[in-house]
């Protein structure tokens, strides 16, 4: 789509087209995910600490619900680059060429950072959480009877948020590259960002200090990395703005020169016609 001012109807139509593309890719991904979901569920049931847990179905539909949830989550993960591209394609007409090229290159990083966050929470955080809850059960002489639906719901609630949070550096880089944010502002609101990350960590970790720090510290480090990376993006934004201003000034000079030349030519023609 060419860069131009769109009406509200045209914007809505553009959104509809983008959503249709996402839906088509989602349906294709769902069809393919049916072949991946079953072996992945088996793997998650027998990997690491989960191998020592007997998972039970307390409802007739529990196995089906787990299967459907896994299919949907796999499909969303697979098409996440497509979703990001469609979002970029929707806003790209309002960007300049260098901004379009730069922001487009961020899309693969968001996907890999999401996988990195999922891997971190699954390989490092989940085993600790399971050990912590099992030790509490033993100390309280409680026999844990865990439902498979509850276990996988807990698993998804733990790993998916981390996948999203780990995309923070790219999101902030994207916003600073567009000039919406700047590193100075990120430093200024650091204490509020820390508090927000602290609260998020409290929601997704067991209620003990060690596990809380186990999650909070990496999130704080992630925010500091985001500030560091955003400095590069903001410098590129400032450089692009300077180049854009020079181009606009040059275009304005050329326009004025063309108008003066046309006026001079008109006056010559009027003089010759007399």
C-alpha positions, 0 to 999 in steps of 0.5 A, a space after each residue: 500500500 502506498 503511503 497516503 492519508 487513509 479514511 476511517 473506512 479505508 483503515 477498517 478495510 485494511 485491518 480486515 484484510 490483515 486479520 483475514 491473513 492472520 486467520 488463514 495462517 492460524 487455521 493452517 497452523 492449527 491443522 499442522 499443530 494436531 500432529 505436534 500436540 500429542 508428542 509434545 504433551 507426552 514429552 511434557 508429562 514425562 520430562 524433568 520433575 513432571 516425570 515423578 508426578 501422576 497426572 489425573 483427569 478429574 473430568 471426562 473432557 480434561 484430556 480433550 481440553 488439554 489437547 485443544 489448548 496445546 494445539 491452539 498455543 502451538 498454532 499461535 506461537 508458529 504464526 506469531 511472526 505472521 502476526 508481527 508482520 501484519 502489524 508492521 505492514 499496517 503501520 509501515 505506510 506511516 514510516 519512512 523507508 529507513 524506519 520500515 527496513 529497520 523495524 521489519 528486521 526486528 520481527 525475527 528477534 521477537 520470535 526468538 526472544 519469545 522462545 528464549 523466555 519460554 525456555 528460561 521459565 520451563 528449564 529453570 523456573 518450573 523445576 524450582 517451583 515444582 520442587 518447592 511445592 512438593 517440599 511444602 506438601 511433604 512438610 505438611 504431610 499432604 498427598 498431592 493429587 494433581 489434575 492434568 488440566 490443572 497442571 498444564 494450565 499452571 504450565 501455560 500460565 508460567 511459560 507464556 508470560 515469560 515468553 512475552 516479557 522477554 520481548 521487552 528489549 525489542 519492543 522498547 527498541 522499536 518504540 525508540 526507533 520511531 521516536 515514541 520513547 527515548 532512553 532518558 524517559 526509560 531511565 526516568 521511569 525506571 523505578 516504576 518499571 521495576 515496581 511493575 516487574 516486581 508485581 508481575 514476578 509476585 503473580 507468577 512465582 511461589 510466595 517465598 523470597 528466593 523464588 521471587 528474587 529468582 524471577 525478579 532479578 532477571 526481569 530487572 536485568 532485562 529492563 536494563 538491557 532494554 535501556 542499553 539497546 534503546 540508546 542505539 535505536 534512538 541515535 538512529 532515530 535522531 540521525 534519520 530525523 536530521 536526514 529527513 529534515 535536510 531532505 525536506 529543506 532541499 525539497 523546499 528549496 527546489 520547489 521555490 527555485 522551480 516556482 521562481 523559474 516558472 514565474 520568470 519564464 511567465 514574465 518573459 513570455 508576457 514581455 515577448 507577447 507585447 
